[in-house]
């Protein structure tokens, strides 16, 4: 009996080896998330719907930049939009992305709150 058999799988771990297509999609998704403004937008939308004005105020970026980021996220199917009068209201279509963003931020909290992070304030991931 190997030692590996005694280890339980990580909570919520993917149940099987991912296909090349799944890996490519996940890499593209993470590439889209690799932008501070987009993370702020998605984190904000994780709390509920918001219009461009609210999102612009939340992330502190220029309105045209926010609109461009939202367009990329919509094109990728990561956010939805609906018209409400003259405003566009954005939302997250499901909880998967909300949890992914939340987990990334939780990992940042864990890393930045650790004693080793205090010693090396700018320790990059890569």
Secondary structure, DSSP 8 states (H G I E B T S, - for coil): --GGGGS---TT--SS---HHHHHHHHHHHHHH-SHHHHHHHHHHTTS-EEHHHHHHHH---HHHHHHHHHHHHHTTSEEEEEETTEEEEEESSHHHHHHHHHHHHHHHHHHTSHHHHHSTT----
